[in-house]
Amino acid sequence: MRASPSTARAINDRLALGLLQQHGPLTAAQLKTETGLSRPTVADLVERLGAAGLIEVVGESGAVRRGPNAKLYGIVAGRAHLAALDVRLGSVSVVVTDLLGATLAEDALPIGGDTGTGPAVERAAALLESAARAAGPVPLHSVGIGAPGLIDPATGELRDSTGLPAWHRGLVRELQRRLPATVLVENETNLAAVAELREGAAKGRDTFVLLWLGQGIGAAVMLDGRLRQGASGGAGEIGFLPVPGVGGLPSAVDCAGGFHSLAGSAALCELASAHGLLDLATVSEGGEEAAAVATVRAALEAGEPGEPFLKEVADRLALGSAAVASVLDPGCVLLAGAVGHAGGPALAARVEERLAAMSPLRTEVRAGSLGDGAVLRGALITARDAAQDALFAPEG
């Protein structure tokens, strides 16, 4: 069946807008070359998208020849504002951008564990509203939220999870209630994988598993460029993976005895203490991630004296990676989160070497390149995709 004229126009419009999003401003002649459309068709779509307020003339090309084709057309970045939130156990960070990702406002706020649910929700929501006002009068179109915990694949909502603050769920509901914007929530590790795929170390590789190494342990499964959340949203809950060497088994409500007890920040601090690299008395409650990051960096800088610690860290990470590889055979494991970023390519190379000795499946190990900001970047990409899906569909 042949597409109707209106359908063909919509397809051409989306194609042109996608090229402008990917490459930046283009002339009509460049759009003709990139799309393969005829000159009259390109002229029509440029006029149509301009009338819809989606593109505008942003300058001229450097060509000697002057005329319509020398004009540079770009997406109207200020047509919509986007927001992203990174919701942690004790804090929330926010960034507001235009449609092309230019940062307009950003802020962060600690939220202590003794803060009640209602006050915590109000403070976090007010932080977003304040950043949105600082960004200018353009209303928010889409908001992406990254949070720990499981996302129900049927409803898209954050599920109740043991050990996570109640204000997380309350914040999502409150933002959906008080904002006219589309509010989307996704697991933080999954968003980190989206960011690394689109902008980071996994760019050009659409199948991989990301290990999030921080205060807790998580994984994101990316197959053929698509996140796989699992039947209940729990794909990647690798902290509960039973592993040898921890003296017990995890339970349905506690990952102690699982991979978390081997590779979480608290476990790495204990390992560093056993190697004489860290005094546990100096580590405050909740400060294990920062201590683990500092110790990994110090061990790498120390050279030979740090090798025994780094070897054991690599052994532990390879154990979880081997389990993932044996089931999914992703061909690539990405070490992300604060600890993965701190270890960098040096730790990744050690894990890859150890993994090669444990598994017959060839698996490359890379270090994530976006660090702790990967969650916020992934949330922003999610918000931008949602806005573009809605806005980049002018009527034919």
N, C-alpha and C positions, 0 to 999 in steps of 0.2 A: 504494500500500500504506500502510495506517495504521500509525503508530508504536505499538509495544507500550507498556503502561503504564510499564514500567521505563525504556524509552528516552525517553519523554516526561518522566519525572521527572528523568532525567539532563540533558536539554536545559534544563528549567526551572531546575535547580540551577545549571548553568553560566551561564545568563542572569543569575540573581540575583547570583551571585558576581562576575561581570563588572561589574555595576552598582555593587556595593559597592567593588570595586577602583577603579573610575573616579571615583565620586562621594564615597566615604567612607561613614561610618555613615548608615543610612537606617532609617526606621520601617517596620513592616509595611505601613502604609497607603501610604507612598511607594513601596515595592516593588510593591505592587498597581498603582499608577498607572503606574510606569515599565515594568513587564512586560506589563500588560494582562491578567494572570491574575486568576482569581476570588479572593475573600477566603479560602475554604477551602483552595484550592491553595497560596496564599502561606503560610497558617498551617502547612500540612503541610511545605512545603519549609523554613521557618524551623526547625521542630522537627527535621527530618531533618538539616539542616546543623549545627545546634547539637549534636545527638547525635554527629555525625561529628567534632566538634572543629574545624570549619572557621569557624564564626561564634560570636559571643558578644554578650551585652548589654553595651554600652559606656557607656550613659547613658540619658537621657530627652530627648525633644524638648521644646521650649518651649511646647507646646500646653497650654491650660488643662485640657482633658479628660484624665483619667488612665485608664489601662487598658493592655491589651496593645499596642495600636497606638501608644502613646506611647513605648514602649521603642525605643531606638536600637540597631540591630544592626550590628556591624562584623566584618571578617575577623580571625581570631586571628593577629595579626602574628607572634607568637612560635612558631607551629607549626613553622616552618622558618627556618633561616638560609641566606643566600646569600653568595657571594663573587665578586668580579671582580678580574682581574689585567690590568694593562697592562704588557706585556713589551716593553721597548725594547732597543736595541743594547747599552746599558751600564747598564741599571737595570731594576727591576721595582717596580711599585706595586700595592698591594692594598687593597681595602675589603670589609668584611663588614657586611651589613645584615640586617634582619628581612624578613619576607615583603612588607611594604608599603614597603620602601625606606629606612627609618630607619637611619642609619649607627650601627653598634655599635662598630666598630674600623677603623682604617686605619693604614697604614704604607708606607714606601718604603725601598728599599735600592739603592745603587749597586753595580754588578758590573763591575769593570774588564776591559778586553780581555785582560789577562794572566792572568785567572782560568781555571783548567782547567775542562773540561766537567763533570766529576764534582762538584768543589767548588761551581761556579756553580749546578748543579741543586739540590744540597743546601741551599745558602743561600736560594735562592728558595722552595723547598718549605717550609723551616723558617719563613720569613717568613709564609707563608700559615697554617701551623699555629699559629704564635704569635698571629696576629690572630684566628683562629678561637677559640682558648682565651680570649683577652681579651674576646671578644664574649659569652661565657657558655656554659653546658653544652649548649645545643641543638646537635645535629649539623648540619653543612653538608648541604644537600640538593642544590644545584647550584652549579657553578663555571663562570663564563664567562671566557675568556682571549682577549685581543686581542694579536696579534703581527704583525710585518711578514712578508711572504712569501706564498706561494700555499697555499691550502687545497685539497686534493684533493677534488673534489665527490663522488667515488665512495666515499671512505672517511672523509671529514671530518677527515683528519689533515693536519698541517703538513708540507709537502713540503720536501725539501732544496733550498736556494737558495744560489747563489754569493754570498759576501759577508756572509751572515748567520751568527751564532754557532751552533755545534752544540748549545749548551746549551738553546736554544729548543725544539728537538724533544725533547731529553732531558727537559726539564721537563714537557712535556705527558704523555709516557709515564709519568714517575715519579708525577705526581699521579693519573693514572688507575690506577696500580698500588696506591698507598698510601691513597687516599681512598675511602670508601664512597659518596661523592657522584658525581653525574653531572658529567663534565668535558667542556666544549664549547670548541672553539677556532675563531676566525674571524679573518680578516684585519683589521688595525687600522682601515684606511680604511673598510671595509664597516661595522664597528661604529660608527664616527663618523657614518656616514650614518643608521644605525638610530637613534642618539641624537638627531640633528638632526631626523629625521622625527617621533619620538615626543615630544620635549621641547624642541626648539630651533627654529632659523630656518626649517626646512622643514615645520613643523607645519601641517597643512591642505593640503599639496601633496604628492601621492603619486608624482609623476614628476619626477625631477631627477637631475643628476649632481653629485656632490661632488668637488671638487678638493682633495686634501690637500697643502698647501704647507708643507714643513718641511725637515729635512735632506735628505729625498728627496721625490719627487713620486709621487703615486698618485691614483687616481680610484675612486669607487664609483658604480655604475649602479643607480638605483632606478626601476623602471618599475611603475606601477600598485600601488605600495606593497610591491613585492617586490624584493629584491636579485637581481641577475643576475650570477652568478659566471662564466659562460662554460663551454665544454666542458671546459677543463682547469683551471678556477679562476682564469684569468688575465685576466678582463674587468676593465678599468680600469688595466692596467699602462701608463699613459700616459707614464711616464718613458722608455719605449722608442720612443715615437712619433717617426718621422723628421720633422724640421722644418728649414726653411731657417735659415741664419745661425749654424750651429755648426761648419761646416767639416768635416763627416764624417757617418758613419752609425753607428747603434748596431749591436751584434752580439748574438748569442743569449746571450752571457754578460756583456755590458757595455752599460749604457745610455748611456755616453758617446757623444755625437753625436746623442742623442735629445732629447726635450723636457726631460729632467732637466738637460742641459747648458745649457739656456736659462733655466730657472726654479727649479732647486734652490737651496738656500741658498748653496752655494759660488759658483754663478753670479751670484747677486744680490750677494754680497759683492764679487766682481770688478767688477760693474757700479757698485756704490757707490764703489769705489776709483777707477774711471775718471771718476766725477763729482766726485771730491774730497771725498766724504762719509765715507770710511773708510780707515784705514791698515791694509792687510792684515797688516803685521808684528805688529799687536796682536791678531790673531785666532789663537787656539790651535787645534791640530788637534782636530777634532770640535766646535769651538765656533762653526762657521759659522751654525748655526740661530739661536743667541742674538744673534750679530752682525747677521744679516739682520733679525731682529725689531726690534732696537734702531734700526737705520738706517731702516727703514720708518717707525717711529714718529717718529723725529727729523725725517725729511723732511716728514711730514704736519704736524708742529708748526712747521716752519720757514716754511711758506707758500710764497711765490714762489720762493725759492732751492731748494726741494726739488722743484719741479714737473718739471724735466727728467728727474730720476731716476724719479719716480713715473710720468711719461708712458711711459718706456721699460719699466718694470716692467709697466704695464698693457698695452702693446703685446705683450709676450711672453706674458702670461697669456691675452690675447685670441686669440693664435695657436693655442694648444692648445685653448681653449674653442671656437673656430670649427671645428676638426677634429671635436671631439666633437659639436657641434651639427649639423654637416652629415651625420653618420651616424645619430644617435639622435633629433635634434630634441626634446630633453627639455623645452624651454620655460623651464628654470631651471637655472642653474649656481650652486653654492654654493662659496664660497671658505673653506676651513677649514684646520685645522692652525695651528701657531704663527704663521706669516707671514700667512695669511688672516685670522686673528683680529686680529693687530696692525694690518693695513690697514683692517679694519672697513668700514663702509658707504662711506667716502670712496674707498677703493681699488676696492671693488666697483662704484661708480658710474662710475669711470674705465674699468674693464674693460668694463662694459656699453656705454658710449658707443663705445669702439673696436670692440667686437664687432659692434655695429649697423652700422658702416661696412664690415665685412668679410663679413657673412653676411646673406642675405635672410630668414633664419629668425629671427623675433622671439624673443629669449632674454633673460629677466630674469637679472641677476646679483645674488646676495645674499651677505652676509657671514655665516659661521657664528657662532652665538651661544654655543656651549659651550666654545670655545677648546680648550686642550690636554687638558681633562678629558673630551672627547667619547668617546674610546676607552674609558675606564673606565666611563662611563655606559652606553655601548652594550653592553659586556660584562655589566654588571649587569642590563640589560633582558633580555638573552639568557638569563641564569641565572634571572631571575624568571619569564620566559615558560615555561621548561622546568619549573620547580617547580610553577607553577600548572597546567600541562597534566597533571602527574602527581597533584597534590593535589586539584585542583578537579574531581574526577570521582568523587564518592561513589557507592557502589553503590545502585541503586534497590531 
